[in-house]
Amino acid sequence: GAFGGFGTTTTTAGPAFSFSAPTNTGTSGLFGATQNKGFGFGTSFGTGAGTGLGSGLGTGLGFGGFGTQQQQTTLGSGLFSQPAQTPAQSNQLINTASALSAPTLLGDERDAILAKWNQLQAFWGTGKGYFNNNIAPVEFTQENPFCRFKAVGYSLMPNNKDEDGLVVLVFNRKEVDIRSQQQQLVESLHKILGGNQTLTVNVEGVKTMPDDQTEVIIYVVERSPNGTSRRVPATTLSAHFEQANIKSSLQQLGVSLSMTRTELSPAQVKQLLQNPPAGVDPIIWEQAKVDNPDPDKLIPVPMVGFKELLRRLKVQDQMTKQHQTRLDIISEDISELQKNQTTTMAKIAQYKRKLMALSHRTLQVLIKQEIQRKSGYAIQADEEQLRVQLDTIQCELNAPTQFKGRLNELMSQIRMQNHFGAVRAEERYYIDADLLREIKQHLKQQQEGLSHLISIIKDDLEDIKLIEHGLNETIPIRGGVFS
């Protein structure tokens, strides 16, 4: 064998790995047939006789020696000694190690190919690993430590107390159906709880889940004869739902899962973090705890297989849609509040103007009433003093260098600035590019027309000059003829 053993081993060699029909060398084949035809591993995947852990570790390839149950038990308590493991767990670990490293079925180089195939199946997390004729094959699941399709995500820990009594029921029905039949659903749950008049079923919330499922959060209020009421604890209500007859009734309503919505105690969180889940490497689990973005609110959870990854992706999409819906509602509320604020500000300004007008009217009424009340009386000392103060203020306001003069100067400067601004505004103009292009084209045509007219006039002047010149030469000649 590849690793022989620490003692004496005897192996019966089988035929080499080929496409021909191998012959038997002893015991029956892997699937019970005495002869395999065509492509196969041949018959009798190797036989070996181990001598126990005392004289040798085993026979065949790899670690070998897993042919008998006695050797497996001995190895489990010796080489892979784990006090915390049960014999079944120890045997499972030994069988897995044998299937991945040292299958003893053929007794030749084909066992190495079988080991690689078993490793590939373990990486996939599916299939069966054959390693010995006398022992059942190992069932590879996604929870085995060698499965590669694993990751660690984070989930939000609930913060509800057990006294809140919140229990989650997952229905295999759409949210629309649940909301339309919510009252009937409450009555059905009340009947399942026994129809006791002291119990009242209340719905805390309804939330859509992927795959046309709906999550309904309920709590039950119990009223005592003295008039007080309390919520039934979540653990008590969940334990009642887990009873066989109650669970079957819930399944008839479409409930696929029921669980409590309670927070974890510090001891539970500590225990969960200290013990890595089945099939998760402790190093990866420790790294996940270090990378936790919010250890107070989030807890790492394993994600095994693509199905779990798809489920979390669907849940994430669902939560994103719910957040977007909530944001849309908040946006509509903000827009409505902005409209209300604008309306309120306009009303406040209107009320301020109305208050000012009413204040002036009230002041005028008080003045007239005071005049009528004081009519016929002489001016009193305080009134005289007040009149002197008013005259003094009036003189200060009318002084050229005081407030009135400065006010007139500011008014004149404002008028000048408005005038200059109006003039500058009149000087500022802008012509559109298309209009400017049309004006240029029109002026160009006018210029060409004028140029053409000037050329015609020049030609006419030259003709006139030529005619005058001819006339001047013809008149003397005629005078000589008729003289």
Disulfide bonds with the S-S distance in Angstrom:
none
